[in-house]
Amino acid sequence: MKLQLLRNATLKLDYAGLTILIDPDFGPKHSRTSFTGRSPNPMTDLPASTDEILGGVELVLVSHLHADHFDQMAQDIIPKHLPLICQPGDEDKIRSFGFTDVTPLNDELTVDGILITRREGNHGSGPVLEKMGHVMGFSIEAEGEPSIYWAGDTILYPAVRDTITTTRPDIIITHSCGAKWDDIHIVMDAEQTVEVCRIAPGHAKVIATHMEALDHATVSRHDLQVYANAHDIAKHRLIIPDDGETLHRTAAKS
């Protein structure tokens, strides 16, 4: 497995012989409006050109249609013939962008020997949930590869806990910037990310992403590392990659 964090939630995953692009946000720095008045979004540039990012991509996964997960530029420049998997209910909108091979992930499906399973997520709590709309996470598994649970835009709540404890993934990918809407967290913060590390199986690694790209975030990479250190979370247990950084893992748990 080779996993590259590009920016925010955008990942490029080489897995079981397939190259997968996850939640593409291609907009230039400061090309969208601010959420809080602190800065236009995104707050950082991509670490590579879109041509480089799209090179070799064979499958696109889109968890939901917020602009920082599937922005206008990505909608425009991703080749329309590429197979694209989305959450149920988003398929017609995505087809309206010109994509011709769109499959909703209702439960699970297998692509080239890779099992992809939809997981539940809550993009906030209380009155914010309806405003944020439906989202999904997913699990990815294949023979000879580490199992991955991509939690997505969700807080830590019982369904996420249950996925971690019942599926026992090798890798858990969290969105950990502590973004808020109406002063309510809509993704995990440092405390919830550390709790994921505690409830994860002993062999698992937690990879914290979705950081330092949007102005409604409240937790930086440094903040998260300081909090994790203060709560005795080992650095090999919680990985906080930089934009553009590539992580490798070649063996699944026995």
KELOLUM-59607 format. One record per residue (C-alpha): residue number from 1; residue in three letters; y, z, x; chain. Coordinates in steps of 0.5 Angstrom, whole numbers, plus 500, padded with zeros to 3 digits. Example, Ala and Ser with C-alpha at 12.3 -4.5 7.8 and 13.67 -1.06 7.14 Angstrom:
# KELOLUM-59607
@i:1&aa:ALA&north:491&up:516&east:525&ch:A .
@i:2&aa:SER&north:498&up:514&east:527&ch:A .
This chain:
# KELOLUM-59607
@i:1&aa:MET&north:500&up:500&east:500&ch:A .
@i:2&aa:LYS&north:507&up:498&east:502&ch:A .
@i:3&aa:LEU&north:513&up:501&east:498&ch:A .
@i:4&aa:GLN&north:520&up:499&east:500&ch:A .
@i:5&aa:LEU&north:526&up:503&east:496&ch:A .
@i:6&aa:LEU&north:531&up:498&east:495&ch:A .
@i:7&aa:ARG&north:537&up:502&east:491&ch:A .
@i:8&aa:ASN&north:537&up:507&east:486&ch:A .
@i:9&aa:ALA&north:530&up:505&east:482&ch:A .
@i:10&aa:THR&north:529&up:498&east:485&ch:A .
@i:11&aa:LEU&north:522&up:498&east:489&ch:A .
@i:12&aa:LYS&north:518&up:493&east:492&ch:A .
@i:13&aa:LEU&north:511&up:495&east:492&ch:A .
@i:14&aa:ASP&north:505&up:491&east:496&ch:A .
@i:15&aa:TYR&north:499&up:494&east:493&ch:A .
@i:16&aa:ALA&north:492&up:491&east:492&ch:A .
@i:17&aa:GLY&north:494&up:484&east:495&ch:A .
@i:18&aa:LEU&north:500&up:483&east:489&ch:A .
@i:19&aa:THR&north:507&up:484&east:491&ch:A .
@i:20&aa:ILE&north:511&up:488&east:485&ch:A .
@i:21&aa:LEU&north:518&up:488&east:484&ch:A .
@i:22&aa:ILE&north:520&up:494&east:479&ch:A .
@i:23&aa:ASP&north:526&up:495&east:475&ch:A .
@i:24&aa:PRO&north:531&up:490&east:479&ch:A .
@i:25&aa:ASP&north:538&up:492&east:479&ch:A .
@i:26&aa:PHE&north:542&up:487&east:484&ch:A .
@i:27&aa:GLY&north:549&up:487&east:482&ch:A .
@i:28&aa:PRO&north:554&up:488&east:488&ch:A .
@i:29&aa:LYS&north:557&up:494&east:490&ch:A .
@i:30&aa:HIS&north:562&up:496&east:485&ch:A .
@i:31&aa:SER&north:561&up:491&east:480&ch:A .
@i:32&aa:ARG&north:560&up:495&east:474&ch:A .
@i:33&aa:THR&north:564&up:500&east:471&ch:A .
@i:34&aa:SER&north:564&up:508&east:472&ch:A .
@i:35&aa:PHE&north:560&up:513&east:468&ch:A .
@i:36&aa:THR&north:565&up:519&east:470&ch:A .
@i:37&aa:GLY&north:571&up:516&east:473&ch:A .
@i:38&aa:ARG&north:569&up:518&east:480&ch:A .
@i:39&aa:SER&north:567&up:511&east:482&ch:A .
@i:40&aa:PRO&north:565&up:504&east:480&ch:A .
@i:41&aa:ASN&north:558&up:503&east:480&ch:A .
@i:42&aa:PRO&north:553&up:501&east:483&ch:A .
@i:43&aa:MET&north:556&up:506&east:489&ch:A .
@i:44&aa:THR&north:552&up:502&east:495&ch:A .
@i:45&aa:ASP&north:550&up:495&east:497&ch:A .
@i:46&aa:LEU&north:543&up:493&east:497&ch:A .
@i:47&aa:PRO&north:540&up:493&east:504&ch:A .
@i:48&aa:ALA&north:537&up:486&east:503&ch:A .
@i:49&aa:SER&north:539&up:480&east:500&ch:A .
@i:50&aa:THR&north:536&up:478&east:493&ch:A .
@i:51&aa:ASP&north:533&up:472&east:497&ch:A .
@i:52&aa:GLU&north:529&up:477&east:501&ch:A .
@i:53&aa:ILE&north:528&up:482&east:496&ch:A .
@i:54&aa:LEU&north:525&up:476&east:491&ch:A .
@i:55&aa:GLY&north:521&up:473&east:497&ch:A .
@i:56&aa:GLY&north:513&up:474&east:495&ch:A .
@i:57&aa:VAL&north:514&up:477&east:489&ch:A .
@i:58&aa:GLU&north:509&up:476&east:484&ch:A .
@i:59&aa:LEU&north:510&up:481&east:478&ch:A .
@i:60&aa:VAL&north:516&up:484&east:475&ch:A .
@i:61&aa:LEU&north:516&up:491&east:472&ch:A .
@i:62&aa:VAL&north:522&up:493&east:467&ch:A .
@i:63&aa:SER&north:521&up:500&east:465&ch:A .
@i:64&aa:HIS&north:527&up:499&east:460&ch:A .
@i:65&aa:LEU&north:534&up:495&east:459&ch:A .
@i:66&aa:HIS&north:539&up:500&east:462&ch:A .
@i:67&aa:ALA&north:544&up:496&east:467&ch:A .
@i:68&aa:ASP&north:541&up:500&east:473&ch:A .
@i:69&aa:HIS&north:534&up:498&east:471&ch:A .
@i:70&aa:PHE&north:535&up:491&east:469&ch:A .
@i:71&aa:ASP&north:542&up:488&east:470&ch:A .
@i:72&aa:GLN&north:545&up:482&east:469&ch:A .
@i:73&aa:MET&north:544&up:479&east:476&ch:A .
@i:74&aa:ALA&north:537&up:480&east:476&ch:A .
@i:75&aa:GLN&north:536&up:477&east:469&ch:A .
@i:76&aa:ASP&north:540&up:471&east:471&ch:A .
@i:77&aa:ILE&north:536&up:470&east:478&ch:A .
@i:78&aa:ILE&north:529&up:472&east:478&ch:A .
@i:79&aa:PRO&north:525&up:466&east:477&ch:A .
@i:80&aa:LYS&north:523&up:466&east:469&ch:A .
@i:81&aa:HIS&north:516&up:464&east:470&ch:A .
@i:82&aa:LEU&north:514&up:470&east:474&ch:A .
@i:83&aa:PRO&north:510&up:475&east:469&ch:A .
@i:84&aa:LEU&north:514&up:481&east:467&ch:A .
@i:85&aa:ILE&north:511&up:487&east:464&ch:A .
@i:86&aa:CYS&north:516&up:491&east:460&ch:A .
@i:87&aa:GLN&north:516&up:497&east:455&ch:A .
@i:88&aa:PRO&north:514&up:495&east:447&ch:A .
@i:89&aa:GLY&north:520&up:493&east:444&ch:A .
@i:90&aa:ASP&north:524&up:490&east:449&ch:A .
@i:91&aa:GLU&north:520&up:484&east:450&ch:A .
@i:92&aa:ASP&north:524&up:480&east:445&ch:A .
@i:93&aa:LYS&north:530&up:481&east:448&ch:A .
@i:94&aa:ILE&north:527&up:480&east:455&ch:A .
@i:95&aa:ARG&north:525&up:473&east:452&ch:A .
@i:96&aa:SER&north:532&up:472&east:450&ch:A .
@i:97&aa:PHE&north:534&up:472&east:457&ch:A .
@i:98&aa:GLY&north:529&up:466&east:459&ch:A .
@i:99&aa:PHE&north:523&up:469&east:461&ch:A .
@i:100&aa:THR&north:517&up:466&east:459&ch:A .
@i:101&aa:ASP&north:511&up:470&east:461&ch:A .
@i:102&aa:VAL&north:513&up:477&east:458&ch:A .
@i:103&aa:THR&north:508&up:482&east:456&ch:A .
@i:104&aa:PRO&north:509&up:489&east:453&ch:A .
@i:105&aa:LEU&north:505&up:495&east:456&ch:A .
@i:106&aa:ASN&north:502&up:498&east:450&ch:A .
@i:107&aa:ASP&north:497&up:502&east:453&ch:A .
@i:108&aa:GLU&north:494&up:499&east:459&ch:A .
@i:109&aa:LEU&north:492&up:492&east:462&ch:A .
@i:110&aa:THR&north:489&up:490&east:468&ch:A .
@i:111&aa:VAL&north:493&up:485&east:473&ch:A .
@i:112&aa:ASP&north:489&up:482&east:479&ch:A .
@i:113&aa:GLY&north:484&up:488&east:479&ch:A .
@i:114&aa:ILE&north:490&up:493&east:478&ch:A .
@i:115&aa:LEU&north:490&up:498&east:472&ch:A .
@i:116&aa:ILE&north:497&up:499&east:470&ch:A .
@i:117&aa:THR&north:498&up:505&east:464&ch:A .
@i:118&aa:ARG&north:504&up:506&east:460&ch:A .
@i:119&aa:ARG&north:506&up:514&east:461&ch:A .
@i:120&aa:GLU&north:511&up:517&east:456&ch:A .
@i:121&aa:GLY&north:518&up:519&east:459&ch:A .
@i:122&aa:ASN&north:524&up:523&east:456&ch:A .
@i:123&aa:HIS&north:531&up:520&east:458&ch:A .
@i:124&aa:GLY&north:534&up:527&east:457&ch:A .
@i:125&aa:SER&north:533&up:532&east:452&ch:A .
@i:126&aa:GLY&north:536&up:534&east:445&ch:A .
@i:127&aa:PRO&north:542&up:530&east:442&ch:A .
@i:128&aa:VAL&north:542&up:525&east:448&ch:A .
@i:129&aa:LEU&north:535&up:523&east:447&ch:A .
@i:130&aa:GLU&north:537&up:518&east:442&ch:A .
@i:131&aa:LYS&north:543&up:516&east:446&ch:A .
@i:132&aa:MET&north:539&up:514&east:452&ch:A .
@i:133&aa:GLY&north:533&up:511&east:448&ch:A .
@i:134&aa:HIS&north:526&up:510&east:449&ch:A .
@i:135&aa:VAL&north:523&up:509&east:456&ch:A .
@i:136&aa:MET&north:517&up:509&east:460&ch:A .
@i:137&aa:GLY&north:513&up:511&east:466&ch:A .
@i:138&aa:PHE&north:507&up:508&east:469&ch:A .
@i:139&aa:SER&north:501&up:509&east:473&ch:A .
@i:140&aa:ILE&north:498&up:504&east:478&ch:A .
@i:141&aa:GLU&north:491&up:504&east:480&ch:A .
@i:142&aa:ALA&north:486&up:499&east:484&ch:A .
@i:143&aa:GLU&north:480&up:500&east:488&ch:A .
@i:144&aa:GLY&north:482&up:502&east:496&ch:A .
@i:145&aa:GLU&north:489&up:504&east:494&ch:A .
@i:146&aa:PRO&north:493&up:510&east:493&ch:A .
@i:147&aa:SER&north:494&up:512&east:486&ch:A .
@i:148&aa:ILE&north:501&up:512&east:484&ch:A .
@i:149&aa:TYR&north:505&up:515&east:478&ch:A .
@i:150&aa:TRP&north:512&up:512&east:477&ch:A .
@i:151&aa:ALA&north:515&up:517&east:473&ch:A .
@i:152&aa:GLY&north:521&up:513&east:471&ch:A .
@i:153&aa:ASP&north:528&up:516&east:468&ch:A .
@i:154&aa:THR&north:525&up:522&east:465&ch:A .
@i:155&aa:ILE&north:526&up:529&east:466&ch:A .
@i:156&aa:LEU&north:520&up:534&east:467&ch:A .
@i:157&aa:TYR&north:517&up:536&east:460&ch:A .
@i:158&aa:PRO&north:510&up:537&east:458&ch:A .
@i:159&aa:ALA&north:508&up:530&east:458&ch:A .
@i:160&aa:VAL&north:510&up:529&east:465&ch:A .
@i:161&aa:ARG&north:506&up:535&east:467&ch:A .
@i:162&aa:ASP&north:500&up:533&east:463&ch:A .
@i:163&aa:THR&north:500&up:526&east:467&ch:A .
@i:164&aa:ILE&north:501&up:530&east:473&ch:A .
@i:165&aa:THR&north:495&up:535&east:472&ch:A .
@i:166&aa:THR&north:490&up:530&east:469&ch:A .
@i:167&aa:THR&north:491&up:524&east:473&ch:A .
@i:168&aa:ARG&north:492&up:527&east:480&ch:A .
@i:169&aa:PRO&north:495&up:522&east:483&ch:A .
@i:170&aa:ASP&north:496&up:521&east:490&ch:A .
@i:171&aa:ILE&north:503&up:519&east:490&ch:A .
@i:172&aa:ILE&north:509&up:521&east:485&ch:A .
@i:173&aa:ILE&north:515&up:517&east:484&ch:A .
@i:174&aa:THR&north:521&up:521&east:481&ch:A .
@i:175&aa:HIS&north:528&up:520&east:479&ch:A .
@i:176&aa:SER&north:531&up:526&east:482&ch:A .
@i:177&aa:CYS&north:539&up:525&east:482&ch:A .
@i:178&aa:GLY&north:540&up:530&east:477&ch:A .
@i:179&aa:ALA&north:544&up:525&east:473&ch:A .
@i:180&aa:LYS&north:548&up:527&east:467&ch:A .
@i:181&aa:TRP&north:550&up:525&east:460&ch:A .
@i:182&aa:ASP&north:554&up:529&east:455&ch:A .
@i:183&aa:ASP&north:553&up:534&east:461&ch:A .
@i:184&aa:ILE&north:545&up:534&east:459&ch:A .
@i:185&aa:HIS&north:541&up:532&east:465&ch:A .
@i:186&aa:ILE&north:537&up:525&east:463&ch:A .
@i:187&aa:VAL&north:533&up:525&east:470&ch:A .
@i:188&aa:MET&north:530&up:530&east:474&ch:A .
@i:189&aa:ASP&north:535&up:535&east:478&ch:A .
@i:190&aa:ALA&north:533&up:538&east:485&ch:A .
@i:191&aa:GLU&north:530&up:544&east:481&ch:A .
@i:192&aa:GLN&north:525&up:540&east:477&ch:A .
@i:193&aa:THR&north:523&up:535&east:483&ch:A .
@i:194&aa:VAL&north:521&up:541&east:487&ch:A .
@i:195&aa:GLU&north:517&up:544&east:481&ch:A .
@i:196&aa:VAL&north:513&up:537&east:481&ch:A .
@i:197&aa:CYS&north:512&up:538&east:488&ch:A .
@i:198&aa:ARG&north:509&up:545&east:486&ch:A .
@i:199&aa:ILE&north:504&up:542&east:480&ch:A .
@i:200&aa:ALA&north:502&up:536&east:484&ch:A .
@i:201&aa:PRO&north:495&up:536&east:487&ch:A .
@i:202&aa:GLY&north:495&up:539&east:494&ch:A .
@i:203&aa:HIS&north:494&up:532&east:497&ch:A .
@i:204&aa:ALA&north:499&up:528&east:493&ch:A .
@i:205&aa:LYS&north:506&up:526&east:496&ch:A .
@i:206&aa:VAL&north:512&up:526&east:492&ch:A .
@i:207&aa:ILE&north:517&up:521&east:493&ch:A .
@i:208&aa:ALA&north:524&up:522&east:490&ch:A .
@i:209&aa:THR&north:528&up:516&east:489&ch:A .
@i:210&aa:HIS&north:534&up:514&east:484&ch:A .
@i:211&aa:MET&north:539&up:517&east:489&ch:A .
@i:212&aa:GLU&north:547&up:516&east:491&ch:A .
@i:213&aa:ALA&north:547&up:510&east:487&ch:A .
@i:214&aa:LEU&north:551&up:512&east:481&ch:A .
@i:215&aa:ASP&north:557&up:516&east:479&ch:A .
@i:216&aa:HIS&north:554&up:520&east:474&ch:A .
@i:217&aa:ALA&north:549&up:523&east:479&ch:A .
@i:218&aa:THR&north:550&up:531&east:481&ch:A .
@i:219&aa:VAL&north:544&up:531&east:487&ch:A .
@i:220&aa:SER&north:545&up:528&east:493&ch:A .
@i:221&aa:ARG&north:539&up:526&east:498&ch:A .
@i:222&aa:HIS&north:542&up:532&east:502&ch:A .
@i:223&aa:ASP&north:542&up:537&east:496&ch:A .
@i:224&aa:LEU&north:535&up:535&east:495&ch:A .
@i:225&aa:GLN&north:533&up:537&east:502&ch:A .
@i:226&aa:VAL&north:537&up:543&east:502&ch:A .
@i:227&aa:TYR&north:534&up:546&east:496&ch:A .
@i:228&aa:ALA&north:527&up:544&east:498&ch:A .
@i:229&aa:ASN&north:527&up:547&east:504&ch:A .
@i:230&aa:ALA&north:530&up:553&east:501&ch:A .
@i:231&aa:HIS&north:524&up:553&east:497&ch:A .
@i:232&aa:ASP&north:519&up:552&east:502&ch:A .
@i:233&aa:ILE&north:517&up:545&east:500&ch:A .
@i:234&aa:ALA&north:514&up:541&east:507&ch:A .
@i:235&aa:LYS&north:517&up:535&east:509&ch:A .
@i:236&aa:HIS&north:511&up:531&east:509&ch:A .
@i:237&aa:ARG&north:510&up:534&east:501&ch:A .
@i:238&aa:LEU&north:517&up:531&east:499&ch:A .
@i:239&aa:ILE&north:519&up:524&east:502&ch:A .
@i:240&aa:ILE&north:526&up:522&east:500&ch:A .
@i:241&aa:PRO&north:527&up:515&east:503&ch:A .
@i:242&aa:ASP&north:534&up:512&east:505&ch:A .
@i:243&aa:ASP&north:535&up:505&east:501&ch:A .
@i:244&aa:GLY&north:532&up:500&east:505&ch:A .
@i:245&aa:GLU&north:526&up:504&east:508&ch:A .
@i:246&aa:THR&north:519&up:502&east:507&ch:A .
@i:247&aa:LEU&north:513&up:507&east:506&ch:A .
@i:248&aa:HIS&north:506&up:506&east:508&ch:A .
@i:249&aa:ARG&north:500&up:509&east:506&ch:A .
@i:250&aa:THR&north:493&up:505&east:507&ch:A .
@i:251&aa:ALA&north:488&up:510&east:504&ch:A .
@i:252&aa:ALA&north:486&up:513&east:497&ch:A .
@i:253&aa:LYS&north:484&up:520&east:496&ch:A .
@i:254&aa:SER&north:476&up:521&east:497&ch:A .
